[in-house]
Amino acid sequence: MASSSLPSVFNHRFSALSLHPKSTTTSSSASWTRSRPRRRPLRVSANNGGDLLGDFGARDPFPAEIASNFCEKVLGNVDTEHRKLIPNISALSLAQKSCEPVSASHAPMPREDAEKLLRKVVGWRLVECSGGTRLQCLWKVRDFGCGVELINRIHRVVEAAGHFPDLHLEQPNQVRAELWTASIGGLCMNDFVVAAKIDEIKTMDLLPKKRVWA
C-alpha cells in the first residue's frame, strides 16, 4: 500500500535500488579503489640488530656517553653549579649607562668612533662647530607651549645624568638640542649616553596634529 501511494517516478527509482543494492555499491567502490594510489607501510630498519634512533627521541644513552659521565653536570643535578651572571657594561644599552667624570686631558672621541655610536641614537646627527664636533637633534612641536614642555622634560632627564646639553627654542615650534663636552673640545661617551636617555622621552602628545581631509 505504501509503494502504490507514491508517484510513478519514485516507484521506479525505489524498485531499481531495491533490486540491485549490492551491484551498485560494489561497482562504485571497485572503481574508487582502482583510482586510489596504494601507500606502502612505513618500516624502520635496524642496523646490526639495533635501532640507532631508539624510540624516536627517547633513546637510551650510548656506552660512550655513559662512560663520559655526561649526566653529572646537567641542569637539575644536585651537584650542578648555578651562577647568576650580571651583564657587564658593554652589554647594556646606552640609555642604561651612567655618565662618568671626564678629565680635561682626555682626548676627544675620533670621528670614526662617533659615527659608529651615532647608529645607536635616533634622530641625532654630527655637526662641526668652532668648539669641535657636536651631537645635534631637532624636534618639531605643535606650538610654543609644547616646546617649553619638551625642554622641561629634557631637563628632568639630564639633571639626573649630570651632563647637560644646550637647549634652544627656535621659532614658535622647534626645539634644538646640542651635546658635546666643552672641557675636552669634542665628544665623549657621556654625550651619547645622554642622547640615548633623551630618546626615551615620550613626545607624541607634543607633536603637531595630522590634518584629516574629509
N, C-alpha and C positions, 0 to 999 in steps of 0.2 A: 504494500500500500504506500510506503514512504517513497519508493522509487517511481511509482506511477504518478504521484503528485508533482514531480519535478518536471521542468520543461524538457523537450526532446534533446536539446543541445547538451544539457547537463547529464541526462541519462546516457548519452553516447560516450561522453568523457569518463563517467564513472565506470561504465562497463569495460572500457578499454584498459583502465588502470587496474581493475579487479581481475581481469583475465590474464594479464602479463605483468605481475608485480616484480617477479624475480628477473625476468629477462631484461627489463628496462634498467633496473639498478645494476645488474651485472655488467651490461654493456657500457654504462657511463663510468663505472669505477674502473673497468678494464682500460678504457681509453685514457682516463686520467693517470693511471699507473704507468702506462707506456710513455706518456709525455713527461713525467716527473723524473729528474735525474736521481740516480741512486747515490747515496753517500756511504763512503767507506768508514767502518768503525775506527775510532782513534785507538791506536796501540802505542804503548810506551815500551820501548825496547831496553833491555838491561845489558850492560857491558860487563863481561866476566862474572856474571851471576849476581850483580848488584846494581841498584839504581843510583846513579851519581846525584840525581836531583832530589832523591828522597821523596817525601810526601808533599811535593810542590811547595817548598819553602820551609817546611817543618822537618828538616833532615837532622840526623844525628851527626855530631862532630866527627871529623876525620881523626884518625890516630895521631897524625902530626899536630893537629890543633890541641888535642888533649895533652900531648907531651909538652907543648909550649906554655901550658897554664894560662891560656888566653882569657879565661874567665875570672882570673884573680883580680883584675883591675877594670871591672866594668861597673857601670852605674847601678847602684843597688847593693853591691857587695859591702859587707860591714867593714872591710879593710880599705875601701876606696877613699882616696884623699880628695876632699872637695875644697875648692878655693873660690872665693868671691873676688872677681877681678874688677877693679875700678878703672874706667877708661882714662888713659893718660891725656895730657893737654893737647896732643896732636890729633886725637880722635874726636875732640869736641868741636862744635861749630864755632864760628867767630862770635856769634851773639852770646854764647855761654862762657866765653873767656872774660878775664878781668884785665883792666889796664894796669901796667906796671911802670914804675918810675924809669925815666929815660935820662941818662947823663947827657950833659951838653957836649961831651966829647964823642958821643955816639954818632956814627956816620949815617946820613940819610939812606933810606931804602933805595936800591937801584931801580931804574925804570922797568927793567925786565921782571923783577920780583913784584913790583906794584901792579903790572899788567896781569900777572897770574892771580893775584889776590882780588883783582877787580872783578873776576868772574864769580866770586862768592858773595858779592853785594849787588843789590838790584837798583837800577836807576842812577848809579853814580858813574862819573867819568873823571878822567885825569885832565887837569888843566895846568899849564905852565904860567907861573906868575913871577914877579920880581923876587919874591921870597922863596921860590923853589916850587916843586910840584905839589899840587893840592888835589884833594878829592872834592868834587862838586856835585850837588844834586838840586834839581828844581822841581817844585810842586805847583800845579795849577789848582787853585781852590775856588770855592763858589763866590766868596765875597771877602771884604776886609775883615769881618769878624771871624770868619773861618781861618784866615791867615794868622790872626792873633792866637786863636785856639791851637793851631798846629805848632806855633812857636812855643807855646806853654807846654804842650805835650813833649816836644823835643827837649825842652829844658828839664823837665822832671826825669827823663831817661838819662841824659848826660850828667846830671848832677850826681846821680848815684855812681856813675862810672868815674867821675873825677877828671874827665877830659872834655873840654868844651869847644864846640865849633863856632864859627862866625855865622850868625843868622841875620838875614836881610829880608824885609818885607817890601818887595818891589811891586810898583803899580798897585792896584787895589786887590789883585787876586793871584799874586805869585810870591812864593817863598823860596829863597835861595840859601843853601847851607854849604859851607866850605870847611873842610877839615885838613889840618896839617899841624906839624909840631914845630913851633916857632923856635924853640931852643936849639934844634939841630938844622933848621933851614930846609925842611922837607918832610917826607912821610916816614912813619914808623908803624909797627903793628897796632899800636893803640888807635890810630886813625881808622883802620879797617874794622877794629873791634867795635868802635862807637858807631861807625856807619852801619854795621850789621844790626846793632841794637836799635838804631833809628828805623831800620827797615821793618822791624816788628811792630811799629806803632800803627794802630788802626786809623785810617784816613778816609774810609769810604763815605762817612757822613759829612765830610768836609769838601768833597769833590763837587764840581759843577754837575747839576742835574741834566740828564739827557732829554732832549726835546723829543716828544712823541707826536708825530704828524698823524692827523686824523685821515 
